Amino acid sequence: MKPYLFRVRATPRRHHPQADELAGAYVHVWVLDTDFETARERVAPFLADSHWRIEEWLNEFRITEAQIATLNPSEAANFQRALDAGISADFHSWKTS
């Protein structure tokens, strides 16, 4: 399995528990998969399960071992959750004005 990191801008769907409070989020999604296309295809359904809709794909990365070794603590924790579950997301949200 190879690690991939996708950064997207997303908005909460109507059924999200904080839909009235949150305007959006930048989401870092780690996926462990055999190839890039399969990994990318897993992101939208994973976020939809948490009631988020992708508005924009910002970045897509194939991550190397050297890059993993230099992750900040928050990103390293997100990566570790992906190692355990195959996919993980960290939401950097902002509130409605």
C-alpha positions in Angstrom: 0.0 0.0 0.0 1.2 3.5 -0.8 0.3 6.6 1.1 -1.5 9.5 -0.7 -2.5 12.9 0.7 -5.3 14.8 -0.7 -6.2 18.4 0.3 -9.7 19.6 -0.5 -12.0 22.4 0.3 -15.4 21.1 1.5 -18.7 22.4 2.8 -21.0 20.7 5.3 -24.1 19.0 3.9 -27.5 19.8 5.2 -27.5 16.8 7.6 -24.2 17.7 9.2 -24.8 18.3 12.9 -23.0 21.7 12.7 -24.3 22.7 9.2 -25.7 26.0 10.5 -22.5 26.9 12.3 -19.8 25.9 9.8 -19.2 27.5 6.4 -16.5 25.1 5.3 -13.2 23.3 5.9 -9.9 22.6 4.4 -9.6 18.8 4.8 -6.4 16.8 4.7 -7.3 13.2 3.7 -4.7 10.4 3.9 -5.4 7.3 1.9 -3.4 4.1 1.8 -4.1 2.2 -1.4 -2.4 0.4 -4.3 -2.7 3.2 -6.8 -3.4 6.9 -7.1 -6.8 6.7 -9.0 -8.2 4.2 -6.6 -7.1 6.3 -3.6 -8.6 9.4 -5.1 -11.9 7.7 -5.8 -12.2 6.8 -2.1 -12.1 10.4 -0.8 -15.5 11.8 -1.8 -17.5 8.9 -0.4 -15.5 8.9 2.8 -16.2 12.6 3.3 -19.9 12.2 2.3 -20.2 9.6 5.1 -19.4 12.5 7.5 -21.8 14.8 5.7 -19.2 16.9 3.8 -19.2 17.8 0.1 -16.0 18.5 -1.8 -16.1 21.9 -3.4 -12.5 22.0 -4.7 -9.6 19.6 -5.0 -6.5 21.6 -3.9 -3.6 19.2 -3.9 -2.8 15.6 -4.5 0.4 14.0 -3.3 2.2 10.6 -3.4 4.0 10.8 -0.1 7.5 9.4 0.4 9.0 7.8 3.5 11.3 10.9 3.8 8.3 13.2 3.9 6.5 11.0 6.4 9.5 11.3 8.7 9.1 15.1 8.7 5.4 15.5 9.3 4.2 17.8 12.1 2.5 16.1 15.1 -1.0 16.8 13.8 -0.4 15.5 10.3 1.5 12.5 11.7 -1.5 11.6 13.9 -3.8 11.8 10.9 -1.4 9.6 8.9 -1.3 7.1 11.8 -5.1 6.9 11.8 -4.9 6.1 8.1 -2.4 3.4 8.7 -4.9 1.9 11.1 -8.1 2.3 9.0 -6.9 2.8 5.5 -8.2 6.4 5.3 -8.4 9.3 7.6 -9.3 13.0 7.5 -8.5 16.1 9.5 -10.8 19.0 9.2 -9.6 22.6 9.5 -13.0 24.3 9.6 -14.2 27.9 9.8 -17.5 29.2 11.0 -20.2 31.1 9.2 -20.0 34.9 9.5 
